[in-house]
Amino acid sequence: MFHVLSQCLSSPTATLSQARQAHALILKLNLFSDTHLTTTLLSLYANTHSLSTPQLSLTLSSHLPHPTLFSFSSLIQAFARSSHFPHVLTAFSHLAPRGLVSDAFLLPTTIKSCAILRALNQGQQVHAFALASGFVSDSIVASSLIQMYLKCDRIVDARKMFDRMPERDVVVWSAMIAGYSRLGLVDEARGLFGEMRSCGVEPNLVTWNGLLVGLGNNGLYDEAVGMFRVMLLEGFLPDGSTVSCVLPSVGCLEDVVMGSQVHGYGIKQGLLCDKFVVSAMLDMYGKCGRVKEMSRVFDEVEEVEIGSLNAFLTGLSRNGMVDSALEVFNRLKDQKMELNVVTWTSVIASCSQNGKDFEALELFRDMQANGVEPNAVTIPSLIPACGNISALTHGKEIHCFSLRKGIFDDVYVGSALIDMYAKCGRIQLSRRCFDNMLAPNLVSWNAVMSGYAMHGKAKETMEMFHMMQQSGQKPDSITFTCVLSACAQNGLTEEGWHYYNSMSKEHGIEPKMEHYACMVTLLSRVGKLEEAYSIIKEMPFEPDACVWGALLSSCRVHNNLSLGEIAAEKLFPLEPANPGNYVLLSNIYASKGLWDEENRIREMMKSKGLRKNPGYSWIEVGHKVHMLLASDQSHPQMKDILEKLDKLNMEMKKSGYLPKTNFVLQDVEEQDKEQILCGHSEKLAVVLGLLNTSPGQPLQVIKNLRICNDCHAVIKAISRLEGREIYIRDTNRFHHMKDGVCSCGDFW
């Protein structure tokens, strides 16, 4: 019977059911006194994941009255094989109370468990035991301790162990190099790589891969690709891991020639069956803007794997092909492919970043309906969609979701919420989110300053800038864009020059294109058009469309024909498909009564197939966001909207309002001009809000173009007549209207 039990328990195919039957027989025959039999039974239980930690303690105490080191070693090794690493440490802790001393063979397994669990305290205790017992001189024990310290990010302790080792093989050298690389200590990694060779130890593929990852992760892409070339010249044949390590650097350099060579090498070596190589290849082609090659790689994959799909969707999104990304996503979803949180997040971010905000919100709902839990990456990818269309209700719901799930403290979630509330006109809530952040980073500071600038609050923007410096956070180029934009919104030329000059003098930041655009906007908006033009002529690089566009817009405001023509002539070749530039120039001609010139520009647009961008406005009513198009009659409430607008116009005219028909730059009758003004989308959106919300409830409207003077005057008047706070966000800034007064001070 004893022999049969021993054979049954030692069988590699023994099942949990057989173990339980044998256990019952051992209990019945009172065979627990046999240490070998009991140890074999416990090892089988461990291999079948059938022991919890409390059961383990009880079993060791009750059923092994005289355990040996062999008993514990068998049990610990079984737990390690079944990845029950907490049980490994529990079992090891029972050695000393039993009067047993570990040997050098058991220590590496225990140290590895500490490393996997990041259990630094227990690892240090095992290290102390190894020192006291002398086992630390064993190369395998020492190597295990180094790996444990590296896993716990204790690079200094790992280096001390490394330096004390009398003999160091390529495995230990590679581990140290990879450890330094992972922590961003690239100089130390390179130094150790050179020292390794001077000691007569030649690197292997693991060594090279560790160094390539470190260089790439720290933005040293040229060095990573250069190191890859050196590796090839020295006769090393890269494996799948090497190719996966170097391709991200190739992509970041947008070196498609090198990428194609690596692709060719991968085909010759048969590496494209490696899912990590395929994902890296897709990512590289996506970063290089080679959608055709990326699609070919994806189409040639025999069985689509989730990592490859995620890389492909990201690549499509990066290249603005959001419709293609949605088509691939929906097709594979319909094929019942199991999509993970990364897949859903990728396609949500794709929609949010490419103007499909409604689709992003719908995908978020589908994601949860499919049982996929959003994470701290999903939420900041989705929140911008709420801000883009001013869907405040949806934004608040997502804010509550982040609080319930405990991810609000994530700095990127918090920063996205700051931006969302600012874009939804709730700058106070934006600031409250910032103040509630435990450790705001540069993104957070920039988000709140951008919000204040968007709302025309220059004083608050500058105050935040100085608070940021006092906190020890250094500004970057985006910070100065926010501050200069705030100055431009308020015509603060002196302050604008101060911050502009301090960029390079005090902070070592050279002005970029966007900073020149801010200064041109600032100067030209206050009428200093010649000074703005002088800045453009003195720029150290060719001005782009943003810079010339800023000048042209102000030339339209100030009716400066000569500079307007100069700016337009520069813009036409830079943005041949942008109708806005042609419209601005034609409006300057129209304001001067130069109808022949105005018609010439209109004909030029017609010959190029360009049409003026229609004016759209969005307003959230309840849980629905309505979009209204200028002069569009399709909205189901349009009859009520126009009737209400007529009544408001009559009330306004009684109080002295006159339509600003001089801003209708068309050669039509005065009555027709008034009718055109009535159809502007922002007016329609405001009236829709009045009809569908409670008295006194604030309204918020977003417009895709800059608000015109007449709409600005009308909506100010409506805020007084209806007793409403009305927020209008156009392409330039926010307008807070209350009691007939606007926060912009009529300067925009």
BELCORTA-V491336 format. One record per backbone hydrogen bond with DSSP energy under -1.0 kcal/mol. NH is the residue of the N-H (numbers start at 1). CO is the residue of the C=O. If there is no record, write none. Layout:
nh={NH	NH}
co={CO	CO}
//
This chain:
nh={5	6	7	8	9	10	14	19	20	21	22	23	24	25	26	27	28	29	31	34	38	39	40	41	42	43	44	45	46	47	48	49	50	56	57	58	59	60	61	62	63	72	73	74	75	76	77	78	79	80	81	82	83	84	85	88	89	90	91	92	93	94	95	99	100	107	110	111	112	113	114	115	116	117	119	120	123	124	125	126	127	128	129	130	131	132	133	136	137	138	142	143	144	145	146	147	148	149	150	151	152	153	154	158	159	160	161	162	163	164	165	173	174	175	176	177	178	179	180	181	182	183	184	185	186	189	190	191	192	193	194	195	196	197	198	199	200	201	208	209	210	211	212	213	214	215	216	217	218	219	220	221	224	225	226	227	228	229	230	231	232	233	234	235	236	243	244	245	246	247	250	251	252	253	254	255	256	259	260	261	262	263	264	265	266	267	268	269	270	271	274	278	279	280	281	282	283	284	285	286	287	288	289	290	291	294	295	296	297	298	299	300	301	309	310	311	312	313	314	315	316	317	318	319	320	321	322	325	326	327	328	329	330	331	332	333	334	335	336	337	344	345	346	347	348	349	350	351	352	353	356	360	361	362	363	364	365	366	367	368	369	370	371	372	379	382	383	385	387	388	389	391	392	395	396	397	398	399	400	401	402	403	404	405	407	408	410	414	415	416	417	418	419	420	421	422	423	424	425	426	430	431	432	433	434	435	436	437	445	446	447	448	449	450	451	452	453	454	455	456	457	458	461	462	463	464	465	466	467	468	469	470	471	472	473	480	481	482	483	484	485	486	487	488	489	490	492	493	496	497	498	499	500	501	502	505	506	507	509	516	517	518	519	520	521	522	523	524	525	527	528	529	532	533	534	535	536	537	538	539	548	549	550	551	552	553	554	555	556	557	558	560	561	564	565	566	567	568	569	570	571	572	575	578	583	584	585	586	587	588	589	590	591	592	593	594	595	598	599	600	601	602	603	604	605	606	607	608	609	610	617	618	619	621	624	626	628	630	631	632	638	641	642	643	644	645	646	647	648	649	650	651	652	653	654	655	656	657	661	663	664	665	666	668	673	674	675	676	677	678	680	684	685	686	687	688	689	690	691	692	697	699	701	702	703	704	712	713	714	715	716	717	718	719	720	721	722	724	726	727	728	729	730	734	735	737	738	741	743	745	747}
co={1	2	3	4	5	6	11	15	16	17	18	19	20	21	22	23	24	25	26	31	34	35	36	37	38	39	40	41	42	43	44	46	45	52	53	54	55	56	57	58	59	68	69	70	71	72	73	74	75	76	77	78	80	79	83	84	85	86	87	88	89	91	92	96	95	103	106	107	108	109	110	111	112	113	114	118	119	120	121	122	123	124	125	126	127	128	129	130	134	135	138	139	140	141	142	143	144	145	146	147	148	150	149	154	155	156	157	158	159	160	162	169	170	171	172	173	174	175	176	177	178	179	181	180	184	185	186	187	188	189	190	191	192	193	194	195	197	196	204	205	206	207	208	209	210	211	212	213	214	216	215	219	220	221	222	223	224	225	226	227	228	229	230	232	231	239	240	241	242	243	246	247	248	249	251	250	254	255	256	257	258	259	260	261	262	263	264	265	267	266	271	274	275	276	277	278	279	280	281	282	283	284	286	285	289	290	291	292	293	294	295	296	298	305	306	307	308	309	310	311	312	313	314	315	317	316	320	321	322	323	324	325	326	327	328	329	330	331	333	332	340	341	342	343	344	345	346	347	348	349	351	356	357	358	359	360	361	362	363	364	365	366	368	367	375	378	379	382	383	384	385	386	390	391	392	393	394	395	396	397	398	399	400	401	402	402	407	410	411	412	413	414	415	416	417	418	419	420	422	421	426	427	428	429	430	431	432	434	441	442	443	444	445	446	447	448	449	450	451	453	452	456	457	458	459	460	461	462	463	464	465	466	467	469	468	476	477	478	479	480	481	482	483	484	485	486	487	491	492	493	494	495	496	497	498	501	502	502	503	512	513	514	515	516	517	518	519	520	521	524	523	527	528	529	530	531	532	533	534	536	544	545	546	547	548	549	550	551	552	553	554	555	559	560	561	562	563	564	565	566	567	568	571	575	579	580	581	582	583	584	585	586	587	588	590	589	593	594	595	596	597	598	599	600	601	602	603	604	606	605	628	702	626	624	621	619	617	615	679	629	635	637	638	639	640	641	642	643	644	645	646	647	648	649	650	651	653	652	659	660	661	663	664	666	669	670	671	672	673	674	677	680	681	682	683	684	685	686	687	688	694	725	727	618	729	616	708	709	710	711	712	713	714	715	716	717	718	719	737	699	735	701	733	454	728	726	741	738	736	742	744}
//
